[in-house]
Amino acid sequence: MYSLAQSVAIRGVAGEPIPHPFTGLSRLEVEFRRGEFSLVVAGPGTGKSLFALNLALHGNIPVLYFSADSGAATQVSRATAIITGSDVREVKRQLLEGDFDEYTGALAQRWWVRFVYHARPSLADLEVTLAAYFEVFGCYPHLIVVDNVTNVDVGNIGDAESFTFSLEGLCEYLSEMARETRAHVLGLHHVTGEYSDGNAPIPLSGVKGKIGRVPSLILTLFKEIDGMDGRTLNVSDVKNREGFEDSSGQTYSSYELDRVSLRLVPADATF
């Protein structure tokens, strides 16, 4: 039991924002704060993993990335392109051909960014890996990414009701993880069927399983593709305990995807 004055002393780094490249979101009062749990929600192929990877590699902070949805070749190719600005197709070719020496120095500088590639990690796997990270580095990560939350094995799920209940329970578990480790925990998640095309703003009600109660921050993503194969990723702030929110998804910031480096470049305007 703590007084308000004592609470100031025990706060530590909780609430401290981690660095991020999304300046448009900052104008919408969005921060990724340590000790808090957030969700990034989008349809398949929209770009939520690229969004998370751009965040994870910005600022060279301690990161633990549970990559259940993508294997090592994909993540290494993407991360190398984002870090160096090189063409991701050329990076992937050199990786597969074993001619990767020119990139190893740049990757070695991100030595405390670590990936786990279990396709179906259990809660015990998450805990053991976190304990191992602390043992190696003497601190917990500043950012923990779970890509995707539905890939986490939480036991047998018999029907839609138990699916929703298990997802909400997992969110509570990840929120507690954020508080205990003082990390920002970012979960990636899916949308309901009507928004799966990913080409229109997604409201809070579009989050699959209706699990909006627990996260302190929920961002939904949708894309725009022009006739020249250009892509813009739009990020809507549909829940935000610390600032502005628009649960309709109609207020968003925009980022152009550099198809060569896979970097997300802020667009000129916020709509």
C-alpha positions in Angstrom: 0.0 0.0 0.0 1.5 3.3 -1.1 0.7 7.0 -0.7 0.7 9.3 -3.7 4.1 10.6 -2.6 5.5 7.1 -2.2 4.0 6.2 -5.6 6.3 8.8 -7.2 9.3 7.1 -5.8 8.4 3.6 -6.9 7.4 4.6 -10.5 10.8 4.0 -11.9 10.8 4.0 -15.7 7.1 3.1 -16.0 5.4 5.6 -18.3 8.6 6.6 -20.0 8.0 6.6 -23.8 10.3 4.6 -26.0 11.6 6.3 -29.2 9.6 5.8 -32.4 9.8 7.1 -35.9 6.0 7.9 -36.3 5.9 11.7 -36.0 2.3 11.8 -37.2 1.3 9.6 -34.3 3.1 11.9 -31.9 0.9 14.8 -33.1 -2.1 12.6 -32.2 -0.6 12.2 -28.7 0.3 8.6 -29.2 3.4 7.3 -27.3 4.6 3.7 -26.7 5.1 3.9 -22.9 7.1 1.4 -20.8 5.0 -0.5 -18.4 2.0 -0.5 -20.8 0.4 -3.0 -23.2 -0.8 -2.0 -26.7 -2.3 -3.7 -29.7 -1.7 -3.0 -33.4 -4.6 -4.4 -35.4 -5.0 -5.0 -39.2 -6.1 -7.3 -41.9 -3.7 -9.9 -43.4 -1.0 -8.4 -45.6 -1.7 -4.8 -44.5 1.7 -4.2 -42.9 1.4 -4.6 -39.1 4.6 -6.7 -38.9 6.4 -4.0 -40.9 5.0 -1.4 -38.6 6.3 -3.4 -35.5 9.7 -4.0 -37.1 10.2 -0.3 -37.9 9.4 0.5 -34.3 11.6 -2.3 -32.9 14.6 -1.1 -34.9 14.3 2.6 -34.2 16.5 4.0 -31.5 18.6 0.8 -31.0 16.8 0.0 -27.7 16.7 -3.5 -26.0 14.0 -5.5 -27.9 12.6 -9.0 -27.6 10.5 -9.9 -30.7 8.4 -13.1 -30.6 8.1 -13.7 -34.4 5.6 -16.6 -34.6 4.2 -15.3 -37.9 7.5 -15.0 -39.8 10.7 -17.1 -40.0 14.3 -16.0 -39.7 15.0 -15.5 -43.4 12.0 -13.0 -43.8 12.9 -11.1 -40.6 16.6 -10.9 -41.3 16.0 -9.6 -44.9 13.4 -7.0 -43.7 15.5 -5.9 -40.8 18.7 -5.6 -42.8 16.9 -3.5 -45.4 15.4 -1.2 -42.8 18.7 -0.7 -40.9 20.9 -0.2 -44.0 18.5 1.2 -46.5 19.5 -1.5 -49.0 17.1 -3.1 -51.5 15.3 -5.9 -49.6 15.2 -8.1 -52.7 19.0 -7.9 -53.1 19.4 -8.5 -49.4 17.3 -11.6 -49.6 19.2 -12.9 -52.6 22.6 -12.4 -50.8 21.2 -14.1 -47.7 20.1 -17.2 -49.5 23.3 -17.4 -51.5 25.5 -17.1 -48.4 27.1 -13.9 -49.5 26.1 -11.7 -46.5 29.4 -10.4 -45.1 28.7 -6.7 -46.1 25.7 -6.6 -43.7 27.0 -8.4 -40.7 28.6 -5.3 -39.1 25.4 -3.3 -39.2 23.4 -6.2 -37.7 26.0 -6.7 -35.0 25.4 -3.2 -33.7 21.8 -4.2 -32.8 23.1 -6.9 -30.5 20.4 -6.6 -27.9 17.6 -6.9 -30.4 16.6 -10.5 -30.2 14.1 -12.7 -32.1 12.3 -15.9 -31.1 10.8 -17.9 -34.0 8.6 -20.5 -32.2 5.5 -20.8 -34.4 3.3 -21.6 -31.3 4.9 -20.3 -28.1 3.3 -21.1 -24.8 3.1 -18.7 -21.9 5.9 -20.8 -20.3 8.0 -20.1 -23.4 7.4 -16.4 -23.1 8.5 -16.4 -19.4 11.6 -18.6 -19.9 12.7 -16.4 -22.8 12.2 -13.2 -20.8 14.2 -14.7 -17.9 17.0 -15.7 -20.3 17.1 -12.2 -21.7 17.5 -10.8 -18.2 20.2 -13.3 -17.4 22.2 -12.4 -20.5 21.8 -8.6 -20.5 21.1 -7.7 -16.9 17.8 -5.9 -17.8 14.5 -6.6 -19.4 13.8 -5.4 -22.9 12.3 -1.9 -23.3 10.0 -3.3 -26.0 8.5 -6.8 -26.3 6.6 -7.6 -29.5 4.2 -10.5 -29.8 3.5 -11.2 -33.5 0.6 -12.3 -33.4 -1.2 -12.7 -30.1 -3.4 -15.5 -31.6 -0.3 -17.6 -32.2 0.3 -17.8 -28.4 -0.7 -21.3 -27.1 -3.1 -20.7 -24.2 -4.6 -24.2 -24.2 -7.6 -25.8 -25.7 -10.3 -23.5 -27.2 -13.6 -25.1 -27.9 -15.8 -22.4 -29.3 -16.0 -18.7 -30.1 -16.9 -17.7 -26.6 -13.9 -19.5 -25.1 -11.7 -18.0 -27.9 -12.7 -14.5 -26.9 -12.3 -15.3 -23.2 -8.8 -16.8 -23.8 -7.8 -13.7 -25.8 -8.9 -11.4 -23.1 -7.0 -13.5 -20.5 -3.9 -13.3 -22.7 -4.2 -9.5 -22.9 -4.4 -9.3 -19.1 -1.3 -11.6 -18.9 0.6 -9.4 -21.4 -0.5 -6.2 -19.5 0.8 -7.7 -16.3 4.1 -8.6 -18.2 4.4 -5.0 -19.1 4.0 -3.9 -15.5 6.4 -6.4 -14.1 9.2 -5.9 -16.7 8.6 -2.1 -17.2 8.7 -2.9 -21.0 6.2 -1.7 -23.5 4.5 -4.9 -24.7 3.1 -4.6 -28.3 0.8 -7.3 -29.5 -0.2 -7.7 -33.1 -3.8 -8.9 -33.8 -6.4 -9.4 -36.5 -9.7 -7.8 -37.5 -13.2 -9.0 -37.9 -14.1 -10.4 -41.4 -15.7 -7.2 -42.8 -12.5 -5.3 -42.4 -10.1 -8.0 -43.6 -9.5 -6.3 -46.9 -7.6 -3.6 -45.1 -8.6 -0.8 -47.5 -10.8 1.3 -45.3 -10.5 2.8 -41.8 -11.0 0.2 -39.0 -12.9 1.3 -35.9 -12.4 0.0 -32.4 -15.4 -2.4 -33.0 -13.4 -4.0 -35.8 -10.9 -5.6 -33.4 -11.3 -9.4 -33.6 -12.7 -10.9 -30.4 -13.8 -7.5 -29.0 -10.8 -7.3 -26.7 -10.5 -3.6 -26.4 -10.9 -3.4 -22.6 -7.3 -4.2 -21.5 -4.8 -2.5 -23.8 -3.9 1.1 -22.9 -3.4 1.9 -26.7 -5.0 0.3 -29.8 -3.9 1.3 -33.3 -5.7 0.0 -36.4 -4.0 0.0 -39.8 -5.4 0.2 -43.4 -3.6 0.7 -46.7 -3.9 2.7 -49.9 -2.3 1.4 -53.1 -1.9 3.5 -56.2 -1.5 2.4 -59.8 2.3 2.5 -59.7 2.5 -0.1 -56.9 3.0 2.6 -54.2 1.6 1.9 -50.8 0.5 4.3 -48.0 -0.1 2.8 -44.5 -2.6 4.7 -42.5 -2.6 4.4 -38.7 -5.8 5.1 -36.7 -5.6 5.8 -32.9 -8.9 4.1 -31.8 -8.1 3.9 -28.1 -5.6 5.9 -26.1 -5.7 6.3 -22.3 -3.0 8.9 -22.4 -4.3 11.3 -25.1 -6.4 11.8 -28.2 -8.5 8.9 -29.6 -11.1 8.5 -32.3 -12.8 5.1 -31.9 -14.3 5.4 -35.4 -10.9 5.1 -37.0 -11.5 8.1 -39.2 -8.6 10.1 -37.8 -5.3 8.7 -38.8 -1.7 9.5 -39.7 -0.1 8.3 -42.9 3.2 6.7 -43.8 4.5 5.9 -47.3 6.1 2.5 -47.6 9.5 2.6 -49.3 9.2 -0.6 -51.3 13.0 -0.8 -51.5 14.1 -0.4 -47.9 10.7 -1.2 -46.2 11.0 1.9 -44.1 7.8 3.8 -43.3 8.3 7.4 -44.2 5.9 10.0 -42.6 3.6 11.6 -45.2 3.2 15.4 -45.3 -0.2 15.6 -43.7 -2.3 14.1 -40.9 -6.0 13.7 -41.9 
